């Protein structure tokens, strides 16, 4: 749409946080594949810091409010973000993906890609809260072999009791 195109054109030149925030939110919520690719490039090009991490979280929340296949790759990529708040937001967004129904979250890698990202978060993230969110998301997918295996491994190996409890439930 023309509005998304205008937002995409304005984002690279926006310098104040509030304007960037509104543009990121609008593009993430309404953008097509091209706008989301451009948004991903802008987000990757931002300097390290709290404001940049907050903008990446805004993007994930915007996508989660309007999930669509063309946004999956951006969210999957943000699940490996250096900031734990961004990773937590990405895993929370992916938790809404229904493993048994094709639809909004069906990106190029399908549900297996989402399973892998969630399992990786559960197995390797340094932050217990991120691992707990991954366990909760995998719990809704435990009928599938890979999520079940990841949850079993977490119960046996995670050093944080709350993560093990979430993996069990």
ZIKA-V795715 format. One record per pair of residues at least 12 apart in sequence whose C-alpha atoms are under 10 Angstrom apart, sorted by the first residue. I is the first residue (numbers start at 1). J is the second residue. If there is no record, write none. Layout:
i & j
I & J
I & J
//
This chain:
i & j
1 & 30
1 & 31
1 & 32
1 & 35
3 & 26
3 & 27
3 & 30
3 & 31
4 & 23
4 & 26
4 & 27
4 & 28
4 & 29
4 & 30
4 & 31
4 & 32
4 & 35
4 & 36
5 & 27
5 & 31
5 & 32
5 & 34
5 & 35
6 & 23
6 & 27
7 & 20
7 & 22
7 & 23
7 & 24
7 & 25
7 & 26
7 & 27
7 & 31
7 & 35
7 & 39
8 & 23
8 & 24
8 & 26
8 & 27
8 & 31
8 & 34
8 & 35
8 & 36
8 & 38
8 & 39
8 & 42
9 & 23
9 & 35
9 & 38
10 & 23
11 & 23
11 & 24
11 & 27
11 & 38
11 & 39
11 & 42
12 & 38
12 & 39
12 & 41
12 & 42
12 & 43
12 & 45
12 & 46
17 & 51
17 & 52
17 & 54
17 & 55
18 & 55
20 & 51
20 & 52
20 & 55
21 & 51
21 & 52
21 & 54
21 & 55
21 & 56
21 & 58
21 & 59
22 & 55
22 & 58
22 & 59
23 & 39
23 & 55
23 & 58
23 & 59
24 & 36
24 & 39
24 & 40
24 & 42
24 & 43
24 & 55
24 & 56
24 & 57
24 & 58
24 & 59
24 & 60
24 & 62
25 & 55
25 & 56
25 & 57
25 & 58
25 & 59
25 & 60
25 & 61
25 & 62
25 & 63
26 & 58
26 & 59
26 & 62
26 & 63
27 & 39
27 & 59
27 & 62
27 & 63
28 & 40
28 & 56
28 & 58
28 & 59
28 & 60
28 & 61
28 & 62
28 & 63
28 & 64
28 & 65
28 & 66
28 & 67
28 & 71
28 & 74
29 & 58
29 & 59
29 & 60
29 & 61
29 & 62
29 & 63
29 & 64
29 & 65
29 & 66
29 & 67
29 & 68
29 & 71
30 & 62
30 & 63
30 & 65
30 & 66
30 & 67
30 & 68
31 & 62
31 & 63
31 & 66
31 & 68
31 & 70
31 & 71
32 & 68
32 & 69
32 & 70
32 & 71
33 & 68
33 & 69
33 & 70
33 & 71
34 & 70
35 & 70
35 & 71
36 & 59
36 & 63
36 & 70
36 & 71
36 & 72
36 & 73
36 & 74
37 & 70
37 & 71
37 & 73
37 & 74
39 & 56
39 & 59
39 & 74
40 & 56
40 & 59
40 & 71
40 & 73
40 & 74
40 & 75
40 & 77
40 & 78
41 & 74
42 & 56
43 & 55
43 & 56
43 & 59
43 & 78
44 & 56
44 & 78
44 & 81
48 & 82
48 & 83
49 & 83
50 & 83
52 & 83
53 & 81
53 & 82
53 & 83
53 & 84
53 & 85
53 & 86
53 & 87
54 & 83
54 & 85
54 & 86
55 & 86
56 & 75
56 & 78
56 & 81
56 & 83
56 & 85
56 & 86
56 & 87
56 & 89
56 & 90
57 & 75
57 & 78
57 & 83
57 & 85
57 & 86
57 & 87
57 & 88
57 & 89
57 & 90
58 & 86
58 & 89
59 & 74
59 & 75
59 & 78
59 & 86
59 & 89
59 & 90
60 & 72
60 & 74
60 & 75
60 & 76
60 & 78
60 & 79
60 & 86
60 & 87
60 & 88
60 & 89
60 & 90
60 & 91
60 & 92
60 & 93
60 & 94
61 & 75
61 & 86
61 & 89
61 & 90
61 & 92
61 & 93
62 & 93
63 & 75
63 & 90
63 & 93
64 & 89
64 & 90
64 & 92
64 & 93
64 & 94
64 & 95
64 & 96
64 & 97
64 & 104
64 & 105
65 & 93
66 & 104
67 & 93
67 & 94
67 & 96
67 & 97
67 & 103
67 & 104
67 & 105
67 & 106
68 & 103
68 & 104
68 & 105
68 & 106
68 & 107
69 & 102
69 & 103
69 & 104
69 & 105
69 & 106
69 & 107
69 & 108
69 & 110
70 & 104
70 & 105
70 & 106
70 & 107
70 & 108
71 & 104
71 & 105
71 & 106
71 & 107
72 & 93
72 & 94
72 & 104
72 & 105
72 & 106
72 & 107
72 & 108
72 & 109
72 & 110
72 & 113
72 & 114
73 & 105
73 & 106
73 & 107
73 & 108
73 & 109
73 & 113
73 & 114
74 & 90
75 & 87
75 & 89
75 & 90
75 & 91
75 & 93
75 & 94
75 & 105
75 & 114
76 & 90
76 & 91
76 & 93
76 & 94
76 & 107
76 & 109
76 & 113
76 & 114
76 & 116
76 & 117
76 & 118
77 & 90
77 & 117
78 & 90
78 & 91
79 & 91
79 & 92
79 & 93
79 & 94
79 & 114
79 & 117
79 & 118
79 & 120
79 & 121
79 & 130
80 & 117
80 & 120
80 & 121
80 & 125
84 & 125
84 & 126
84 & 127
84 & 128
84 & 129
84 & 130
85 & 127
85 & 129
85 & 130
86 & 130
87 & 121
87 & 125
87 & 127
87 & 130
87 & 131
87 & 133
87 & 134
88 & 121
88 & 127
88 & 129
88 & 130
88 & 131
88 & 132
88 & 133
88 & 134
89 & 130
89 & 133
90 & 117
90 & 118
90 & 130
90 & 133
90 & 134
91 & 114
91 & 117
91 & 118
91 & 121
91 & 130
91 & 131
91 & 133
91 & 134
91 & 135
91 & 136
91 & 137
92 & 118
92 & 130
92 & 133
92 & 134
92 & 136
92 & 137
93 & 105
93 & 137
94 & 111
94 & 114
94 & 115
94 & 117
94 & 118
94 & 134
94 & 137
94 & 138
95 & 114
95 & 115
95 & 118
95 & 133
95 & 134
95 & 135
95 & 136
95 & 137
95 & 138
95 & 139
95 & 140
95 & 141
96 & 137
96 & 140
97 & 111
97 & 114
97 & 115
97 & 137
97 & 140
97 & 141
98 & 111
98 & 140
98 & 141
99 & 111
99 & 112
99 & 114
99 & 115
99 & 138
99 & 140
99 & 141
99 & 142
99 & 143
99 & 144
100 & 141
100 & 143
100 & 144
111 & 141
112 & 144
112 & 146
112 & 147
114 & 138
114 & 147
115 & 134
115 & 137
115 & 138
115 & 141
115 & 142
115 & 144
115 & 145
115 & 146
115 & 147
115 & 150
116 & 138
116 & 146
116 & 147
116 & 150
117 & 134
118 & 130
118 & 131
118 & 133
118 & 134
118 & 135
118 & 136
118 & 137
118 & 138
118 & 147
118 & 150
119 & 131
119 & 134
119 & 135
119 & 137
119 & 138
119 & 146
119 & 147
119 & 148
119 & 149
119 & 150
119 & 151
119 & 153
119 & 154
120 & 134
120 & 150
121 & 133
121 & 134
121 & 135
121 & 150
122 & 134
122 & 135
122 & 136
122 & 137
122 & 138
122 & 150
122 & 151
122 & 153
122 & 154
122 & 158
122 & 163
122 & 167
123 & 135
123 & 150
123 & 151
123 & 153
123 & 154
123 & 157
123 & 158
124 & 158
128 & 158
128 & 159
128 & 160
128 & 161
128 & 162
128 & 163
129 & 160
129 & 162
129 & 163
130 & 163
131 & 154
131 & 158
131 & 160
131 & 162
131 & 163
131 & 164
131 & 166
131 & 167
132 & 154
132 & 160
132 & 162
132 & 163
132 & 164
132 & 165
132 & 166
132 & 167
133 & 163
133 & 166
133 & 167
134 & 147
134 & 150
134 & 151
134 & 163
134 & 166
134 & 167
135 & 147
135 & 150
135 & 151
135 & 154
135 & 155
135 & 163
135 & 164
135 & 165
135 & 166
135 & 167
135 & 168
135 & 169
136 & 151
136 & 163
136 & 165
136 & 166
136 & 167
136 & 168
136 & 169
137 & 166
137 & 167
138 & 150
138 & 151
138 & 166
138 & 167
139 & 151
139 & 166
139 & 167
139 & 168
139 & 169
140 & 169
142 & 167
148 & 167
150 & 167
151 & 163
151 & 164
151 & 166
151 & 167
151 & 168
151 & 169
152 & 164
152 & 167
152 & 168
153 & 167
154 & 166
154 & 167
154 & 168
155 & 167
155 & 168
//
